[in-house]
Every structure is written in C-alpha cells, then in structure tokens.
Amino acid sequence: MFFKKWFGKKEKPTHEDVVAPLTGIVKPLEEVPDPVFSEKMMGDGIAIEPADGEVVSPVNGEVVQVFPTKHAVGLRSEAGVELLIHVGLETVSMNGEGFTAHVAAGDRVKVGQRLLTVDLDLVKQKAKSTITPIIVTNGDVVASLQKTSETKATKGETAIFRIDTNA
C-alpha cells in the first residue's frame, strides 16, 4: 500500500456509479422486446427509451469497441466494469445509416462525453425499436448491482446503477 501511494500508482475503485447515457424513460431490461436482452443472455442491465439522439459516456473509462455499424459501443470503466450501449433493436441492419461515432476504440472518455449521435426518426422508420439496453457484459466482476428506481433519466446526470466489484 505504501509503495502504491508513494509511486503514484492509482488503485482501482471497488464501486462504480453508472449514469444514464441517454435522456429518456427508464425501463426494466425484462421489458425490452428482444430475448437476447430481456432474458439477460448478454448480462444484466437496464434500458432507456430515448428522447433524443445523443449518447454520452455513462462512466469515466476507455472505449473498448465501436461497432462498425455504429449502433453500439463497448466501454470499460475505471473500476473494470464493461458496459455495452446498444442503440435500438435490429439497428445493425441499418449498416451505420443515421449513426455518427464521435469516439474510437482506445479513446479515454469522461462521464457526459459524447459517444454517438443517432437520427432517432430514421431508427423509428428502419428498425424494430429505439429502446436502448445498457448491459454489464462482465458480470463476473460484479459483487452487487443496484438499479435505479427513477423512471426518467437525464444523460450524463441520472445514476442508473451502482455497482460494487469483486476487486
């Protein structure tokens, strides 16, 4: 412990407060009309029915992946929690149309920093839904996940979950 402090080695946090990456209505993951998400096949989380098309970082951390179709982004927080933000359902078939990425894999991000912009009207026309799951994809590092009781979220501000890690 002394050497870590002495040499400036930053210790990994043991909890993470995750804020909303979108402004909109908060929904339980079980209400997402896609079994991959509603049955938590990719992990636990929450969903937001977005009110606008700006997606911001819910944590301080690193961009792990921006999907080639720009419909989803993967992040790793400073506490080691990996998150997937999947904008809409069946949006991969849009092949990036209506999506603009503002970050790339390897970028460091701060809470509230813009990740993607999305033409929600186009998504409503061409995809199944605009509902956006926010998934913890590495549940093995999670000791507990407390979800918000809020029904409305403001991007970059409203805490949607608090995660305690196994660190």
C-alpha positions, 0 to 999 in steps of 0.5 A: 500500500505504501509503495502504491501511494508513494509511486503514484500508482492509482488503485482501482475503485471497488464501486462504480456509479453508472449514469444514464447515457441517454435522456429518456424513460427508464425501463426494466431490461425484462421489458425490452422486446428482444430475448437476447436482452430481456432474458439477460443472455448478454448480462444484466442491465437496464434500458432507456427509451430515448428522447433524443439522439445523443449518447454520452459516456455513462462512466469515466473509462476507455472505449473498448469497441465501436461497432462498425455499424455504429449502433453500439459501443463497448466501454470499460470503466475505471473500476473494470466494469464493461458496459455495452450501449446498444442503440435500438433493436435490429439497428445493425441492419441499418449498416451505420445509416443515421449513426455518427461515432464521435469516439474510437476504440482506445479513446479515454472518455469522461462521464457526459462525453459524447459517444454517438449521435443517432437520427432517432426518426430514421431508427423509428422508420428502419428498425424494430425499436429505439429502446436502448439496453445498457448491459454489464457484459462482465458480470463476473466482476460484479459483487452487487448491482443496484438499479435505479428506481427513477423512471426518467433519466437525464444523460450524463446526470441520472445514476442508473446503477451502482455497482460494487466489484469483486476487486 
